[in-house]
Amino acid sequence: MRTRWPKNSNNLAVSRFGHLLNSRRVLLNHPELLDLFAATPQWFKSRSRLPARLRELVLLQIGCLTGSAYEFSHHIVIAAAHGVDGEDIRAVIAETEGNETDLSLVERASLSAARRLTTELDVEDVTWAQPKAISGDSN
C-alpha cells in the first residue's frame, strides 16, 4: 500500500528555521523509502511486544528529550488511553532531568535505554539487557 502525504506535505519537510530537512527531502523524492519510513510507527503500534503503556512512556521520553512539542503533546493524548496519567508524565520529565521517580524498575530502565539511544544513537548490551532482565523477557 502506497503512503500518501497530504497536499501540504512540504510543511512536514520544513524545519522550525524554515529550511527543507534533508531527511524529508529524501522521503518526498523516494516513495519506496517513504513507505518503509511510514510503516515504522505502525509496526510499533501493532507488532511490538512492548506493552502499550511502556511504549507510550518511551515515546514521551523521546519527545521530551528532543524538545519536540508535537511528539510530546501528541503522545500525551495517546498515552492517556493506555493508563498514563499526569503523575507519570511528570515522572518522565523528572527522569529526563536525572531525578528519582516512582516509576517501576522496568519503566525506568526502558526510559534510560531510550535516552541513551536518542542521545548516543547506540545502546550498550548491558543497557538493553537491563529492562529485559527486569521484565523477564528473553528476546
C-alpha positions in Angstrom: 0.0 0.0 0.0 1.5 3.3 -1.1 1.7 6.0 1.6 0.2 9.3 0.6 1.4 12.6 2.1 -1.2 15.4 2.4 -1.2 18.1 -0.3 0.6 20.4 2.1 3.4 17.8 2.7 6.1 20.5 2.2 5.2 21.8 5.6 6.2 18.4 7.0 9.6 18.7 5.4 10.5 22.2 6.8 12.5 22.7 10.0 11.4 25.2 12.5 14.0 27.5 10.9 12.2 27.4 7.5 14.8 25.1 5.8 13.9 21.9 4.0 15.2 19.0 6.0 17.4 16.7 4.0 15.8 13.6 5.6 12.3 14.8 4.5 13.6 15.8 1.0 14.8 12.2 0.6 11.5 10.8 1.7 9.5 13.1 -0.6 11.6 12.0 -3.6 11.7 8.3 -2.9 8.2 6.7 -2.5 9.6 3.3 -1.6 11.6 4.7 1.2 8.6 6.7 2.4 6.6 3.5 2.6 9.2 1.9 4.8 9.5 5.1 7.0 5.7 5.4 7.4 5.5 1.7 8.3 7.7 2.0 11.3 5.2 3.7 13.7 2.5 1.2 12.6 4.9 -1.7 13.5 5.4 -0.2 17.0 1.6 0.1 17.5 0.6 -3.3 16.1 3.6 -5.7 16.3 5.9 -4.5 19.0 5.9 -6.7 22.2 6.2 -3.6 24.4 3.1 -3.1 26.5 1.2 0.0 25.3 1.8 1.9 28.5 5.5 1.3 28.4 5.7 2.1 24.7 3.9 5.4 25.3 6.2 6.3 28.2 9.2 5.6 25.9 7.8 7.8 23.2 7.1 10.6 25.7 10.7 10.3 26.9 12.0 10.7 23.3 9.6 13.7 22.7 10.7 15.3 26.0 14.4 14.7 25.4 14.4 16.0 21.9 12.2 19.0 22.8 9.6 18.0 20.2 6.5 19.7 21.3 4.5 17.9 18.7 5.7 14.5 19.6 5.3 15.1 23.3 1.8 16.6 23.2 0.6 14.1 20.6 1.6 11.2 22.7 0.2 12.6 25.9 -3.2 12.1 24.3 -2.4 8.6 23.1 -0.7 7.7 26.4 -3.8 8.6 28.4 -5.7 5.9 26.6 -3.2 3.4 27.9 -3.2 4.4 31.6 -0.5 7.1 31.6 -1.6 10.0 33.9 -0.2 13.4 34.8 1.9 11.9 37.5 3.6 9.5 35.0 4.2 12.4 32.6 5.8 14.5 35.3 7.9 11.4 36.2 9.1 11.2 32.5 10.2 14.8 32.7 11.9 14.2 36.1 13.7 11.1 34.6 14.9 13.3 31.7 16.3 15.7 34.2 18.1 12.9 36.1 15.8 12.9 39.1 14.4 10.0 41.1 10.8 8.9 40.4 8.3 6.3 41.5 8.1 4.7 38.1 8.7 0.9 38.1 12.2 -0.5 37.7 11.4 -1.8 34.1 9.9 1.7 33.2 13.0 3.5 34.5 15.3 1.1 32.7 13.3 1.4 29.5 13.4 5.2 29.7 17.2 5.0 30.3 17.6 2.9 27.2 15.5 5.4 25.2 17.6 8.3 26.4 20.8 6.5 25.5 19.6 5.5 22.1 18.3 9.1 21.4 21.4 10.9 22.6 24.1 8.4 21.7 22.5 6.6 18.8 23.7 3.5 20.4 22.7 1.3 23.3 25.2 -0.9 25.0 24.3 -4.5 25.5 24.1 -4.0 29.3 21.6 -1.2 28.8 19.4 -3.4 26.5 19.7 -6.3 29.0 18.5 -4.4 32.0 14.8 -3.9 31.0 14.7 -7.4 29.5 16.1 -9.0 32.7 13.7 -7.0 34.9 10.7 -7.9 32.8 11.7 -11.5 32.3 11.7 -11.1 28.5 14.2 -13.4 26.9 14.0 -11.6 23.5 
